[in-house]
Amino acid sequence: MNPASAPTTEETPLSARETIKALHAYLRPHRWAVALGLLCALVGAAGGLLQPLATKTLVDRLASGETLTGILIALTVLVLLGTAVEAFGAYVLERTAESVVMAARRTLAGRLLRLRLAEWERIPPGDLMSRVTSDTTLLRAVSTQTVVSAATGAVAFVAAIVMMGCLDAVLLGVTLGVVVLVGGAVALVMPRIARATERAQEAVGEISIALERVLGAFRKVKASGAEERETARVEAAARRAWRHGVKSAKWEAVAGSADELAVQLAFLAVLGVGGARVASGEIPVSTLIAFLLYLFYLIDPVSKLVDAVSHYQEGAAAISRIAQVERLSTEPTDRRTGGCLPRQAATEPGPVPVRFEDVSFRYRPDLPYTHQRVSFEVPRTGMTAFVGPSGAGKSTVFALIERFYEATGGRVLVDGKDVRDWSLAGLRSAIGYVEQDAPVLAGTLRENLVFAAPGATDDDIRDVLTRARLDPLVERLPHGLDTPVGHRGSKLSGGERQRVAIARALLRRPRLLLLDEATSQLDAVNELALRDVITEVARETTVLVVAHRLSTVTGADRIVVMDSGRVRAVGSHEELVAQDRLYARLAATQLLTPTR
Ligand SMILES: Nc1ncnc2c1ncn2[C@@H]1O[C@H](COP(=O)(O)OP(=O)(O)OP(=O)(O)O)[C@@H](O)[C@H]1O
């Protein structure tokens, strides 16, 4: 798949109103800090605003031969105070901006881990990661600087205009004419900055997608000699990011220099018109000087306003991409509703632990049904095995019990209650699940073992290590249980990973143990040993097993034969060999049993 065309989250951008609402939500918890930063910025701006007036007084006093010491000291104090207050305000705002970014990252990370599996499968993880890392960074500028720059810029701009109006209305008219002209041109440029930034951020997401694709299958890439091709993919995305980044920089440069241009043009115009007015005696020269100083003072508020708008355009693109993740549907989290599965032993009498009632299911509306009217029951103790050809829907049975997905039709009952009526956390905490590919997480072996049972004691760990035949592995590892495994740590073999996964599931002391091809990579000796362990566990736990190798399940108490999303037959090995043609054929090929 071309990373450029990889499916991403809903691409509908937010409207301007929604963006401002989202920005407001980010800032609400920090409103007092923003207000303080704003106040400091305004004080700083006011200090600057008084300077031209002070200069006018200074020039007037100079003309009348008065002393200047007092006013010079006042001016210096004004400058120092204004700068100190502005610096403090800038610190408060930067700190607030960092807090906004952190809050957004925390919320997004929490949300990503609660995504429904169907949503998670739709979006490349690299894209999701870039939204948590790169897009949130863009929030920094928009969250506080934009707001404060817009507010202080607007206040200082209006105040300077009022002062200039008081000095000379004609010169003000000339100035405003130029500013409006240049401002109109800037307004045309702004949407281009937003578009280019959004594209650049998308391309950054594509880089992550392309990298995640190859880093997740690193050996495959090397074995296939695909390094150059895959590097070219990453480069193509990087080039796209560069192109859009440069485009955005170009428009930002145009917008950024507009404030200078406006003031320079206004300066020339004011100099021409003002000079003529001074020459004709309509205004004194001190008024022209003060007016020109206000004109230069205007550079700051105007550039703040331009900055505010261009940062807003950048930030709006990021807010939109973050909001797209916030729109993805997540799993319910309320532990109080539904209740937990009772912990009573499976040996005690109680309802059927797992029952499928006419269950139909498809992964997405555009995909065919993987289950059609599937019905079966699992007894409270003993081992129930699911067998059948690849793609028959065996693993999906486990995914439906775990409520990773919800049945499209019919009901999945656990302990006599629809899985949708149990609390999700309560349901899953009663299940031990060993997945087909038995992933190991980056961390120590101990962390991997207690991942699903953080409260496990050292005795519990020792017990499962022995049961899962992991003692020799622990002895071999340089730091025993505290040896890092997984990424960058000691590498575990496929069989070792499976044993770690089984130990992890057993440590949870589950009511239901789901084993999906859990022993497929073990050598014969270890497989036999673990089969005994599982048989022992099945005496007091409900054990469900998916297996391709019939040899691993011939002793199961009940075998469910699945084919093309349907249950073909249910029975013991002997019954099925006698009654079901598909099972008899599987047995004949795998176990060398004579066919009927
Ligand atoms: N996450 C998914 N999204 C879409 N389709 C899926 C998904 N997982 C599985 N499928 C499809 O659903 C069908 C049943 O898959 P399932 O993994 O349950 O079969 P299985 O019997 O366990 O196969 P195997 O023995 O090869 O593991 C297959 O056609 C598979 O392609």
The ligand as an SDF file (V2000), in Angstrom:
LIG
                    3D

 31 33  0  0  0  0  0  0  0  0999 V2000
   -9.4930   -7.8600   11.8740 N   0  0  0  0  0  0  0  0  0  0  0  0
  -10.0580   -8.3620   10.7930 C   0  0  0  0  0  0  0  0  0  0  0  0
  -10.6190   -7.5580    9.8730 N   0  0  0  0  0  0  0  0  0  0  0  0
  -11.2070   -8.0630    8.7850 C   0  0  0  0  0  0  0  0  0  0  0  0
  -11.2860   -9.3770    8.5120 N   0  0  0  0  0  0  0  0  0  0  0  0
  -10.7480  -10.2310    9.3930 C   0  0  0  0  0  0  0  0  0  0  0  0
  -10.0890   -9.7750   10.5660 C   0  0  0  0  0  0  0  0  0  0  0  0
   -9.6350  -10.8430   11.2450 N   0  0  0  0  0  0  0  0  0  0  0  0
   -9.9810  -11.9240   10.5280 C   0  0  0  0  0  0  0  0  0  0  0  0
  -10.6450  -11.5690    9.4170 N   0  0  0  0  0  0  0  0  0  0  0  0
  -11.2250  -12.4670    8.4270 C   0  0  0  0  0  0  0  0  0  0  0  0
  -12.2230  -13.2400    9.0890 O   0  0  0  0  0  0  0  0  0  0  0  0
  -12.1610  -14.5830    8.6750 C   0  0  0  0  0  0  0  0  0  0  0  0
  -12.0310  -15.5050    9.8710 C   0  0  0  0  0  0  0  0  0  0  0  0
  -10.7780  -15.2270   10.4740 O   0  0  0  0  0  0  0  0  0  0  0  0
  -10.2730  -16.0240   11.7540 P   0  0  0  0  0  0  0  0  0  0  0  0
   -8.9590  -15.4510   12.1160 O   0  0  0  0  0  0  0  0  0  0  0  0
  -11.3440  -16.0230   12.7850 O   0  0  0  0  0  0  0  0  0  0  0  0
  -10.1020  -17.4880   11.1600 O   0  0  0  0  0  0  0  0  0  0  0  0
   -9.3670  -18.7350   11.7970 P   0  0  0  0  0  0  0  0  0  0  0  0
  -10.2980  -19.8840   11.6100 O   0  0  0  0  0  0  0  0  0  0  0  0
   -8.9270  -18.4450   13.1860 O   0  0  0  0  0  0  0  0  0  0  0  0
   -8.1250  -18.8480   10.8290 O   0  0  0  0  0  0  0  0  0  0  0  0
   -6.6620  -19.3980   11.1430 P   0  0  0  0  0  0  0  0  0  0  0  0
   -6.8360  -20.8260   11.5140 O   0  0  0  0  0  0  0  0  0  0  0  0
   -5.9490  -19.2300    9.8650 O   0  0  0  0  0  0  0  0  0  0  0  0
   -6.1020  -18.5790   12.2490 O   0  0  0  0  0  0  0  0  0  0  0  0
  -11.0210  -14.6980    7.6880 C   0  0  0  0  0  0  0  0  0  0  0  0
  -11.5680  -14.6750    6.4010 O   0  0  0  0  0  0  0  0  0  0  0  0
  -10.1920  -13.4500    7.9260 C   0  0  0  0  0  0  0  0  0  0  0  0
   -9.6380  -13.0000    6.7180 O   0  0  0  0  0  0  0  0  0  0  0  0
  1  2  1  0
  2  3  1  0
  2  7  2  0
  3  4  2  0
  4  5  1  0
  5  6  2  0
  6  7  1  0
  6 10  1  0
  7  8  1  0
  8  9  2  0
  9 10  1  0
 10 11  1  0
 11 12  1  0
 11 30  1  0
 12 13  1  0
 13 14  1  0
 13 28  1  0
 14 15  1  0
 15 16  1  0
 16 17  2  0
 16 18  1  0
 16 19  1  0
 19 20  1  0
 20 21  2  0
 20 22  1  0
 20 23  1  0
 23 24  1  0
 24 25  2  0
 24 26  1  0
 24 27  1  0
 28 29  1  0
 28 30  1  0
 30 31  1  0
M  END
$$$$
